[in-house]
Amino acid sequence: MSREGSDAVDPATGVPAALLDFDRTLRTGGVTALELLGGYDAYTNQPGPVPAEVLRGVPVREVAGWRVTADVYVPHGEPPHPTVLWLHGGAWVMGAPATHRRLAEDLCALGLLTFVLDYRRAPKHRFPAGLDDARAALAWVADQAGGYGGDATRLFIGGDSAGGNLAAAVLATGVGPDVRGAILAYGIYDVHRALPALVDLVGGPDPDSQLYLEPDDARALVNDPRLHPDRYCAGFPRALVLSGAEDPLHAESEALVSSLTAAEVPHTFVVADAPHGFLQLPTHPGHAVGLRAIEQFVTAA
């Protein structure tokens, strides 16, 4: 089902009205999230800054016959470039590097050598498959960045929505290469706490209906750094936390910031006048706010 061109456009932001409503509520209005979001691909991935080079499907690892890859966006300018491993959103069940093409171009235009990981997704690959891929990919990027013109001493990890959860969870486990900073965009920092807001995306609010965790894990892992990284953030590098004031998940970012403050982790909290997903809303004013914050954070870090 495609809605492309069938909805009104919000005059204040230039965002298709139904997409804006979804990002403000995380409710899909009777269609699947995949159908709704897929119908607006031409908007969210409208042409952006052109990288110096894009390499798609670069092999990262193989797990039980499953090939995990990344798309690599190489910036213009003289290397070595600061480098980011980006983990895309999609409620752990959707999304791919292809759904985040424009965002990757925008990050690359900031001078970041950008690796967008095609991690394994639920329900075919439930937790912790995607997280394991992210942890392995961070080590791989640290080792391989130089071959693509990157600087592994200026390594960042970032993600949006469920990808923000995975990025924070990688850091909360406390293993892996040194990371200069974390870019956490409207993420989920306590999976159990956030599930009720994600019912239209991840299947349901309870252990037996949600699609991310095995039901037994959902019942048993109630205090785990991989699922509740805001409780285990004392070892985080400096962090940029982005959130939208109109985001149903805004409280997740507030909770993480409270934990970072208590742990005395250096951080910057930027709240845009925007809904969830604003880094993928190219015409929304929050899009420019978020990118400007990322640029300033990377420069300072």
C-alpha positions, -999 to 999 in steps of 0.1 A, spaced: 0 0 0 15 33 -10 3 67 2 28 87 -18 11 118 -31 -22 110 -16 -21 130 16 -21 167 24 12 184 33 15 202 66 21 239 55 43 248 85 68 220 80 64 206 45 60 171 59 32 149 46 4 152 71 -1 115 78 36 110 83 38 139 107 8 125 126 26 91 129 58 107 142 38 127 168 18 96 180 36 64 168 2 52 158 -3 38 123 -40 43 118 -50 8 107 -21 0 83 12 -16 92 41 6 101 60 -9 71 32 1 47 29 36 61 66 44 62 73 27 29 47 50 13 68 80 22 102 68 11 104 94 -16 100 121 10 122 108 37 149 99 12 147 129 -11 180 138 -27 205 153 -3 242 162 -3 262 140 -27 290 121 -10 324 116 -26 316 79 -28 290 54 -16 299 17 -11 269 -5 -5 268 -39 11 303 -40 24 307 -73 43 312 -69 81 306 -104 95 288 -137 88 267 -154 115 253 -189 109 252 -182 72 237 -148 75 257 -120 60 259 -87 79 269 -57 58 272 -19 60 268 9 35 297 33 36 294 70 28 328 87 22 329 125 26 346 150 4 378 166 17 412 154 27 413 123 49 415 111 76 379 118 85 361 114 118 341 83 116 307 72 128 290 38 130 253 46 126 226 22 137 193 28 120 159 30 136 128 8 129 116 -6 163 142 -34 159 119 -50 132 121 -26 103 145 -3 86 178 -8 68 206 13 53 183 19 23 156 36 45 183 59 59 199 70 27 192 107 31 202 108 68 235 90 59 241 116 32 235 144 57 259 129 82 285 124 55 281 161 45 292 170 80 325 154 73 318 121 89 329 88 73 296 71 78 290 34 82 253 24 83 250 -11 96 225 -36 82 221 -55 114 198 -85 119 162 -76 128 134 -93 147 113 -113 146 134 -135 124 165 -126 145 154 -116 180 174 -100 207 203 -100 211 212 -107 174 211 -70 163 230 -59 193 256 -85 188 260 -73 152 264 -37 164 291 -47 189 310 -66 163 306 -38 138 320 -12 161 352 -33 165 353 -39 127 349 -1 119 377 7 144 399 -17 126 389 -9 90 381 28 90 416 37 78 411 18 46 382 41 38 399 73 48 387 74 83 404 82 116 398 55 142 410 78 170 380 100 162 354 72 163 317 79 172 287 56 176 252 68 169 217 58 161 181 69 159 151 55 177 157 17 181 192 24 167 198 48 196 189 20 219 214 -3 202 241 23 203 235 30 240 234 -7 247 267 -13 230 282 14 253 265 0 284 281 -34 280 314 -17 285 334 -36 259 349 -26 226 372 0 211 375 35 225 348 58 213 351 96 212 314 102 216 278 89 213 251 105 191 218 93 205 188 105 186 153 100 202 163 66 214 148 40 237 168 35 269 146 11 288 130 -14 265 104 -26 290 94 10 299 90 20 263 71 -10 250 36 5 256 44 34 233 56 11 206 26 -13 202 19 -3 166 55 -10 157 68 -39 177 37 -60 180 24 -54 216 32 -42 251 36 -75 269 61 -104 267 41 -126 246 29 -101 219 60 -80 214 84 -92 186 118 -80 197 126 -102 227 120 -139 231 90 -140 256 111 -157 282 138 -130 279 111 -103 281 100 -117 314 134 -125 329 158 -97 317 143 -69 337 176 -53 348 200 -59 319 224 -33 304 216 -44 269 179 -36 274 181 -8 301 213 11 292 202 43 310 209 23 343 244 15 332 257 47 316 285 56 340 311 44 315 297 63 285 318 87 265 306 122 261 271 121 246 248 142 225 212 133 232 187 146 207 149 145 213 117 161 200 94 179 223 65 164 204 79 128 205 59 102 225 93 88 235 107 121 248 106 108 283 131 82 273 157 109 265 149 128 296 155 96 317 188 90 300 199 126 305 190 124 342 212 92 345 241 108 326 239 138 349 239 116 380 269 97 367 287 129 358 291 119 322 297 150 300 267 154 277 246 178 256 208 176 255 191 192 225 153 193 224 139 203 190 104 216 185 97 184 165 82 149 166 99 116 166 121 108 136 129 145 128 163 136 113 144 119 86 120 148 79 142 169 56 118 198 53 110 200 91 129 228 110 139 201 135 160 184 108 184 214 106 184 218 144 195 181 148 222 182 121 236 215 135 238 199 170 256 169 156 281 190 137 289 211 168 292 180 190 316 162 166 337 194 163 339 199 200 346 162 208 
